[in-house]
């Protein structure tokens, strides 16, 4: 969990702490979730909402596809 200091994000989400994905380097580690297809405008809106603790990266999915995922900025996977 990461503490959220941005009052607008706290107001929008109703939470002072949000979950965050951290890169471990272990291929067997997984994060359960769902894949959503969104527009470029929706992605830009999500980028504007996220605080500096998060960074968007492409990540491999168990299906073999890749998707944008918001992860822990300081611990992001190597490029």
N, C-alpha and C positions, 0 to 999 in steps of 0.2 A: 504494500500500500504506500502511496505517496501523499503527503500533506499538501493540500491545495490552498495557496495563499491569495489567489485572485478572487476577490469578493463576487465578481460577476459570474465566474464559473461555479462558485459555491451556491450562489443564488439559483442558477440555472439547474444544477444537478441536485441541489438540496443536501449535498454531502461535503464534508471537509477533507475526506480522504478517498482517493480513488485507487482501484487496482492498477497495477503496472506490470508489464511483461519484461523480464530481464533475461538477456542472452546468457546461456550457460556454456555454450560450446559443445554440448552433448547432443548428438543427432536424435537420440532416443527420447529426449525431453519434449513434451507436447503441452499445448494449451488448448483446452476444449473451447469450441466456439462455433460460430456460423459465418458463412461467407455471404456478403451482400453485394449485389451489383448496384453501383451508384453512378451518378453523373459527375462530370468534371466540376460542375458548380457545387454539388454536394460535398465533394472531396475538399474543395477550396474552403467551404464553410467549416468543415471539420478541422482543417488545418488552422483556421483562425481561432477556433474555440480552444484547442489544446494549449496547455501551459508549457513553459520551457522544460519541464521535467520529461516531456515526451518528445520523441522524434519519429517521423514516419519512414519506414524502410520496407523494401520488398522482402517477403519471407516465403520460404517453401512450405507448402501444405502437405499433409499426409497423402492427399490425392495425387500429388505430383504437380499441381498448379502452383502459381505464385500469387500472392495478394499483398496489398499494402497493409501494414500492421503498425500501430503506435507502440513504441517500446521505450524503455528507460534510456533517456538521452545519454547520461554518462557511461552506461554499460552497453551501448548499442553494439551490434555485431560488426566485425571488421568489414570494410567495403570490398 
